Amino acid sequence: MAYCLATIKRRPRGHDHSTTAKDAVVEAGLPTVPTAQRGDFGEVLTAAALVEFLDYSVPVSKLRFGINPDQGLPSTDVVATKKDRNVISEVCFVESKTRTSRDNDCAVEGYNQLVTDYSQRLPQMILFILNRLAERNDPLFEVFLGYALDRRDTLGLERFHLGFTWEAANWSEAVLKNLEGKVDNATYPKLSVHLLALKDLAKLIEGLFAQIGIARVIEK
């Protein structure tokens, strides 16, 4: 999300013109002010929690490929994996939700999004990951391709996960109660949930983003 301010040299008509990468961004029509969504913060924390506490790895971070908040990227926030030697033993489809105010329907919305994405013949996020692994010649590419090409009987190794990053003062158990009865573990991957409840979440997010040069944070 950071912009490089290195000097760019251009030589039209025999003259030297110095400009910065920031100027080049303006000329290209891209945002001149780095912008992020509050949800980006929650997505980063959710991925970190999966790695640090649940022994997953995240082969591709979707956020690294975002130019601006309106850029089209796969709906699923994170795909995390576990490997047993050279075989994928688990694939986890993750939806992250960040809230600074009350939203009792949030879990249902997140679960429905997971179901919608998963129900595609080849979910967008799987294709996205394959493309990124191929671009960097990652050894995981062949292993992940084998999983992606034949998903007729993979329910046993797949999981759904909802990661909540929430303003502590506004969390309500109603979020999870509303989810009861909506989860279908027989048809879709089994669901797990984690909650990170933080005090003064909005101020925390804006302060941390400001430190890395992000001046504008929007609520999404």
Secondary structure as GFF3:
##gff-version 3
##sequence-region A 1 220
A	DSSP	beta_strand	7	10	.	.	.	ID=ss1
A	DSSP	three_ten_helix	12	14	.	.	.	ID=ss2
A	DSSP	beta_strand	17	20	.	.	.	ID=ss3
A	DSSP	alpha_helix	21	28	.	.	.	ID=ss4
A	DSSP	beta_strand	35	37	.	.	.	ID=ss5
A	DSSP	alpha_helix	38	54	.	.	.	ID=ss6
A	DSSP	three_ten_helix	62	65	.	.	.	ID=ss7
A	DSSP	beta_strand	78	84	.	.	.	ID=ss8
A	DSSP	beta_strand	87	99	.	.	.	ID=ss9
A	DSSP	alpha_helix	106	118	.	.	.	ID=ss10
A	DSSP	alpha_helix	124	135	.	.	.	ID=ss11
A	DSSP	alpha_helix	140	149	.	.	.	ID=ss12
A	DSSP	three_ten_helix	155	157	.	.	.	ID=ss13
A	DSSP	beta_strand	158	167	.	.	.	ID=ss14
A	DSSP	three_ten_helix	168	170	.	.	.	ID=ss15
A	DSSP	alpha_helix	174	177	.	.	.	ID=ss16
A	DSSP	beta_strand	190	198	.	.	.	ID=ss17
A	DSSP	alpha_helix	201	211	.	.	.	ID=ss18
A	DSSP	beta_strand	216	218	.	.	.	ID=ss19
###
